[in-house]
Amino acid sequence: MMNERIKEKRKARNLTQPALAKTIGVTKATISLWESGSTSPKGENLHALAKALSTTPEYILYGVAERSVERNAEWVGEFEPWDSGSALGPDEVEVPFYMEVELAAGHGIAEASEYQGPKLRFAKSTLKRQNVDAENAACVRVSGNSMEPVLPHGSTVGVDTAASNIIDGKMYAINHDGMLRVKMLYKLPGNGLRLRSYNIDEYPDERYEADDLKHIKVIGKVFWYSVLI
């Protein structure tokens, strides 16, 4: 159970509930509720908890073996939009932030036209670490709750539009029959494709055979995300 994994990890790190609460920025009562199973961490608190316990959100949520987890993307916390009047730092590049385009993590929304306004600052080292060329990077917002609690509604994701080859279990932005969505993708025998959500209770896996894939275009792999709650 999730609450047992939280308690086990806290004790393994020799942390008291008050100490863990202080590290995350929540109250001791919140930690107690998580460990009793009365409530569960979400959004930014989930990521902060995983970091404090030296584990991953996936392990806390589902008990996924940490040694086999290959992170889909890198969470770096809050971000700050900027415009053409903001000066670039010597180690920074600009990445377009399509605020009017939402990648539907639920049922999807119609694809909108490109937005040429605000941009996000990225350190060149961050993109290099993810093997992403700045020319191929774009940021958009996630809509819907199918990727919660890892990607709550309103999260921002960075997409590498040059990485369209599917690697099982990675997160991708896709154009699904005119809708933009974020899903974990898995290849199936016969050139089929499975779409998976984190919120699998509300959004069961979607299976598409080869003939159906003409309606699905992989836009790119998610290499970064930021969670604001």
Contacts in CASP RR format, 6 or more apart in sequence:
PFRMAT RR
TARGET T0000
AUTHOR 0000-0000-0000
METHOD contacts of the structure
MODEL  1
MMNERIKEKRKARNLTQPALAKTIGVTKATISLWESGSTSPKGENLHALA
KALSTTPEYILYGVAERSVERNAEWVGEFEPWDSGSALGPDEVEVPFYME
VELAAGHGIAEASEYQGPKLRFAKSTLKRQNVDAENAACVRVSGNSMEPV
LPHGSTVGVDTAASNIIDGKMYAINHDGMLRVKMLYKLPGNGLRLRSYNI
DEYPDERYEADDLKHIKVIGKVFWYSVLI
1 37 0 8 1.000
2 34 0 8 1.000
2 37 0 8 1.000
2 40 0 8 1.000
2 60 0 8 1.000
2 61 0 8 1.000
3 34 0 8 1.000
3 35 0 8 1.000
3 36 0 8 1.000
3 37 0 8 1.000
3 40 0 8 1.000
5 59 0 8 1.000
5 60 0 8 1.000
5 63 0 8 1.000
6 34 0 8 1.000
6 35 0 8 1.000
6 41 0 8 1.000
6 49 0 8 1.000
6 53 0 8 1.000
6 60 0 8 1.000
7 35 0 8 1.000
9 53 0 8 1.000
9 54 0 8 1.000
9 55 0 8 1.000
9 60 0 8 1.000
10 17 0 8 1.000
10 20 0 8 1.000
10 31 0 8 1.000
10 35 0 8 1.000
10 53 0 8 1.000
13 52 0 8 1.000
13 53 0 8 1.000
13 54 0 8 1.000
15 23 0 8 1.000
15 52 0 8 1.000
15 53 0 8 1.000
17 28 0 8 1.000
17 31 0 8 1.000
17 32 0 8 1.000
17 35 0 8 1.000
18 28 0 8 1.000
20 31 0 8 1.000
20 49 0 8 1.000
20 52 0 8 1.000
20 53 0 8 1.000
21 27 0 8 1.000
21 28 0 8 1.000
21 30 0 8 1.000
21 31 0 8 1.000
23 48 0 8 1.000
23 52 0 8 1.000
24 31 0 8 1.000
24 45 0 8 1.000
24 48 0 8 1.000
24 49 0 8 1.000
24 52 0 8 1.000
25 48 0 8 1.000
26 45 0 8 1.000
30 39 0 8 1.000
30 45 0 8 1.000
33 39 0 8 1.000
34 40 0 8 1.000
34 41 0 8 1.000
34 49 0 8 1.000
40 149 0 8 1.000
41 49 0 8 1.000
41 60 0 8 1.000
41 149 0 8 1.000
42 148 0 8 1.000
42 149 0 8 1.000
42 152 0 8 1.000
42 229 0 8 1.000
43 148 0 8 1.000
43 149 0 8 1.000
43 150 0 8 1.000
43 152 0 8 1.000
43 227 0 8 1.000
43 229 0 8 1.000
44 77 0 8 1.000
44 227 0 8 1.000
44 228 0 8 1.000
44 229 0 8 1.000
45 229 0 8 1.000
46 57 0 8 1.000
46 60 0 8 1.000
46 61 0 8 1.000
46 149 0 8 1.000
46 150 0 8 1.000
47 57 0 8 1.000
47 75 0 8 1.000
47 77 0 8 1.000
47 227 0 8 1.000
49 60 0 8 1.000
50 56 0 8 1.000
50 57 0 8 1.000
50 59 0 8 1.000
50 60 0 8 1.000
53 60 0 8 1.000
55 66 0 8 1.000
56 64 0 8 1.000
56 66 0 8 1.000
56 69 0 8 1.000
56 71 0 8 1.000
57 149 0 8 1.000
57 150 0 8 1.000
58 64 0 8 1.000
58 69 0 8 1.000
58 150 0 8 1.000
59 65 0 8 1.000
59 66 0 8 1.000
59 69 0 8 1.000
61 149 0 8 1.000
61 150 0 8 1.000
61 198 0 8 1.000
72 169 0 8 1.000
72 170 0 8 1.000
72 171 0 8 1.000
72 184 0 8 1.000
72 222 0 8 1.000
73 157 0 8 1.000
73 158 0 8 1.000
73 171 0 8 1.000
73 222 0 8 1.000
73 223 0 8 1.000
73 224 0 8 1.000
73 225 0 8 1.000
74 126 0 8 1.000
74 129 0 8 1.000
74 130 0 8 1.000
74 223 0 8 1.000
74 224 0 8 1.000
74 225 0 8 1.000
75 224 0 8 1.000
75 225 0 8 1.000
75 226 0 8 1.000
75 227 0 8 1.000
76 126 0 8 1.000
76 224 0 8 1.000
76 226 0 8 1.000
77 226 0 8 1.000
77 227 0 8 1.000
78 226 0 8 1.000
78 228 0 8 1.000
79 120 0 8 1.000
79 156 0 8 1.000
79 226 0 8 1.000
80 120 0 8 1.000
80 121 0 8 1.000
81 97 0 8 1.000
81 99 0 8 1.000
81 118 0 8 1.000
81 119 0 8 1.000
81 120 0 8 1.000
82 94 0 8 1.000
82 118 0 8 1.000
82 119 0 8 1.000
82 120 0 8 1.000
82 121 0 8 1.000
83 117 0 8 1.000
83 118 0 8 1.000
83 119 0 8 1.000
84 119 0 8 1.000
86 121 0 8 1.000
88 94 0 8 1.000
88 121 0 8 1.000
89 121 0 8 1.000
91 123 0 8 1.000
91 124 0 8 1.000
91 125 0 8 1.000
92 121 0 8 1.000
92 122 0 8 1.000
92 123 0 8 1.000
92 124 0 8 1.000
93 121 0 8 1.000
93 122 0 8 1.000
93 124 0 8 1.000
93 127 0 8 1.000
93 134 0 8 1.000
94 119 0 8 1.000
94 120 0 8 1.000
94 121 0 8 1.000
94 122 0 8 1.000
94 134 0 8 1.000
95 119 0 8 1.000
95 120 0 8 1.000
95 121 0 8 1.000
95 122 0 8 1.000
95 134 0 8 1.000
95 137 0 8 1.000
95 138 0 8 1.000
95 139 0 8 1.000
95 158 0 8 1.000
96 114 0 8 1.000
96 115 0 8 1.000
96 116 0 8 1.000
96 117 0 8 1.000
96 119 0 8 1.000
96 138 0 8 1.000
96 139 0 8 1.000
97 115 0 8 1.000
97 117 0 8 1.000
97 118 0 8 1.000
97 119 0 8 1.000
97 120 0 8 1.000
97 139 0 8 1.000
97 140 0 8 1.000
97 156 0 8 1.000
98 112 0 8 1.000
98 114 0 8 1.000
98 115 0 8 1.000
98 138 0 8 1.000
98 139 0 8 1.000
98 140 0 8 1.000
98 141 0 8 1.000
99 115 0 8 1.000
99 117 0 8 1.000
99 118 0 8 1.000
99 141 0 8 1.000
100 112 0 8 1.000
100 113 0 8 1.000
100 115 0 8 1.000
101 111 0 8 1.000
101 112 0 8 1.000
101 114 0 8 1.000
101 115 0 8 1.000
101 140 0 8 1.000
101 141 0 8 1.000
101 180 0 8 1.000
102 109 0 8 1.000
102 112 0 8 1.000
102 140 0 8 1.000
102 141 0 8 1.000
102 142 0 8 1.000
102 143 0 8 1.000
102 154 0 8 1.000
102 180 0 8 1.000
103 140 0 8 1.000
103 141 0 8 1.000
103 142 0 8 1.000
103 143 0 8 1.000
103 157 0 8 1.000
103 173 0 8 1.000
103 180 0 8 1.000
103 181 0 8 1.000
103 182 0 8 1.000
104 142 0 8 1.000
104 143 0 8 1.000
104 144 0 8 1.000
104 179 0 8 1.000
104 180 0 8 1.000
104 181 0 8 1.000
104 182 0 8 1.000
105 142 0 8 1.000
105 143 0 8 1.000
105 144 0 8 1.000
105 145 0 8 1.000
105 146 0 8 1.000
105 147 0 8 1.000
105 151 0 8 1.000
105 153 0 8 1.000
105 181 0 8 1.000
105 182 0 8 1.000
105 183 0 8 1.000
105 197 0 8 1.000
106 143 0 8 1.000
106 144 0 8 1.000
106 145 0 8 1.000
106 146 0 8 1.000
106 147 0 8 1.000
106 181 0 8 1.000
106 197 0 8 1.000
106 203 0 8 1.000
107 144 0 8 1.000
107 179 0 8 1.000
108 143 0 8 1.000
108 144 0 8 1.000
108 176 0 8 1.000
108 179 0 8 1.000
108 180 0 8 1.000
108 181 0 8 1.000
109 143 0 8 1.000
109 179 0 8 1.000
109 180 0 8 1.000
110 178 0 8 1.000
110 179 0 8 1.000
111 175 0 8 1.000
111 178 0 8 1.000
111 179 0 8 1.000
111 180 0 8 1.000
120 139 0 8 1.000
120 156 0 8 1.000
122 134 0 8 1.000
122 137 0 8 1.000
122 224 0 8 1.000
124 134 0 8 1.000
126 224 0 8 1.000
127 133 0 8 1.000
127 134 0 8 1.000
127 137 0 8 1.000
130 160 0 8 1.000
130 223 0 8 1.000
130 224 0 8 1.000
132 160 0 8 1.000
132 162 0 8 1.000
132 163 0 8 1.000
132 223 0 8 1.000
133 160 0 8 1.000
133 162 0 8 1.000
136 160 0 8 1.000
136 161 0 8 1.000
136 162 0 8 1.000
136 163 0 8 1.000
137 158 0 8 1.000
137 159 0 8 1.000
137 160 0 8 1.000
137 161 0 8 1.000
137 223 0 8 1.000
138 158 0 8 1.000
138 159 0 8 1.000
138 161 0 8 1.000
139 156 0 8 1.000
139 157 0 8 1.000
139 158 0 8 1.000
139 159 0 8 1.000
139 224 0 8 1.000
140 156 0 8 1.000
140 157 0 8 1.000
140 158 0 8 1.000
140 159 0 8 1.000
140 173 0 8 1.000
140 180 0 8 1.000
141 154 0 8 1.000
141 155 0 8 1.000
141 156 0 8 1.000
141 157 0 8 1.000
142 151 0 8 1.000
142 152 0 8 1.000
142 153 0 8 1.000
142 154 0 8 1.000
142 155 0 8 1.000
142 156 0 8 1.000
142 157 0 8 1.000
142 182 0 8 1.000
142 225 0 8 1.000
143 153 0 8 1.000
143 154 0 8 1.000
144 153 0 8 1.000
144 154 0 8 1.000
145 152 0 8 1.000
145 153 0 8 1.000
145 199 0 8 1.000
145 202 0 8 1.000
146 183 0 8 1.000
146 197 0 8 1.000
146 198 0 8 1.000
146 199 0 8 1.000
146 202 0 8 1.000
146 203 0 8 1.000
147 155 0 8 1.000
147 182 0 8 1.000
147 183 0 8 1.000
147 197 0 8 1.000
147 198 0 8 1.000
147 199 0 8 1.000
148 198 0 8 1.000
148 199 0 8 1.000
149 198 0 8 1.000
149 199 0 8 1.000
150 198 0 8 1.000
151 157 0 8 1.000
151 182 0 8 1.000
151 198 0 8 1.000
151 225 0 8 1.000
151 227 0 8 1.000
152 227 0 8 1.000
152 229 0 8 1.000
154 228 0 8 1.000
155 225 0 8 1.000
155 226 0 8 1.000
155 227 0 8 1.000
155 228 0 8 1.000
156 225 0 8 1.000
156 226 0 8 1.000
156 228 0 8 1.000
157 171 0 8 1.000
157 173 0 8 1.000
157 182 0 8 1.000
157 222 0 8 1.000
157 224 0 8 1.000
157 225 0 8 1.000
157 226 0 8 1.000
158 222 0 8 1.000
158 223 0 8 1.000
158 224 0 8 1.000
158 225 0 8 1.000
159 173 0 8 1.000
159 219 0 8 1.000
159 220 0 8 1.000
159 221 0 8 1.000
159 222 0 8 1.000
159 223 0 8 1.000
160 220 0 8 1.000
160 221 0 8 1.000
160 222 0 8 1.000
160 223 0 8 1.000
161 219 0 8 1.000
161 220 0 8 1.000
162 220 0 8 1.000
163 220 0 8 1.000
163 221 0 8 1.000
163 223 0 8 1.000
164 172 0 8 1.000
164 218 0 8 1.000
164 219 0 8 1.000
164 220 0 8 1.000
164 221 0 8 1.000
166 172 0 8 1.000
166 185 0 8 1.000
166 186 0 8 1.000
166 187 0 8 1.000
166 193 0 8 1.000
166 218 0 8 1.000
167 221 0 8 1.000
168 185 0 8 1.000
168 186 0 8 1.000
168 187 0 8 1.000
169 184 0 8 1.000
169 185 0 8 1.000
169 186 0 8 1.000
169 196 0 8 1.000
170 184 0 8 1.000
170 185 0 8 1.000
170 221 0 8 1.000
170 222 0 8 1.000
171 182 0 8 1.000
171 183 0 8 1.000
171 184 0 8 1.000
171 185 0 8 1.000
171 221 0 8 1.000
171 222 0 8 1.000
172 182 0 8 1.000
172 183 0 8 1.000
172 184 0 8 1.000
172 185 0 8 1.000
172 218 0 8 1.000
172 219 0 8 1.000
172 220 0 8 1.000
172 221 0 8 1.000
172 222 0 8 1.000
173 180 0 8 1.000
173 181 0 8 1.000
173 182 0 8 1.000
173 218 0 8 1.000
173 219 0 8 1.000
173 220 0 8 1.000
173 221 0 8 1.000
173 222 0 8 1.000
174 180 0 8 1.000
174 181 0 8 1.000
174 182 0 8 1.000
174 183 0 8 1.000
174 185 0 8 1.000
174 195 0 8 1.000
174 216 0 8 1.000
174 217 0 8 1.000
174 218 0 8 1.000
174 219 0 8 1.000
174 220 0 8 1.000
175 216 0 8 1.000
175 217 0 8 1.000
175 219 0 8 1.000
176 215 0 8 1.000
176 216 0 8 1.000
177 215 0 8 1.000
177 216 0 8 1.000
180 219 0 8 1.000
181 195 0 8 1.000
182 222 0 8 1.000
183 195 0 8 1.000
183 196 0 8 1.000
183 197 0 8 1.000
183 206 0 8 1.000
184 195 0 8 1.000
184 196 0 8 1.000
184 197 0 8 1.000
184 198 0 8 1.000
185 193 0 8 1.000
185 194 0 8 1.000
185 195 0 8 1.000
185 196 0 8 1.000
185 218 0 8 1.000
186 193 0 8 1.000
186 194 0 8 1.000
186 196 0 8 1.000
187 193 0 8 1.000
187 194 0 8 1.000
188 194 0 8 1.000
188 207 0 8 1.000
188 209 0 8 1.000
190 209 0 8 1.000
190 210 0 8 1.000
191 210 0 8 1.000
191 213 0 8 1.000
192 207 0 8 1.000
192 208 0 8 1.000
192 209 0 8 1.000
192 210 0 8 1.000
192 212 0 8 1.000
192 213 0 8 1.000
193 207 0 8 1.000
193 208 0 8 1.000
193 213 0 8 1.000
193 216 0 8 1.000
194 205 0 8 1.000
194 206 0 8 1.000
194 207 0 8 1.000
194 208 0 8 1.000
195 205 0 8 1.000
195 206 0 8 1.000
195 207 0 8 1.000
195 208 0 8 1.000
196 205 0 8 1.000
196 206 0 8 1.000
197 203 0 8 1.000
197 205 0 8 1.000
208 215 0 8 1.000
208 216 0 8 1.000
END
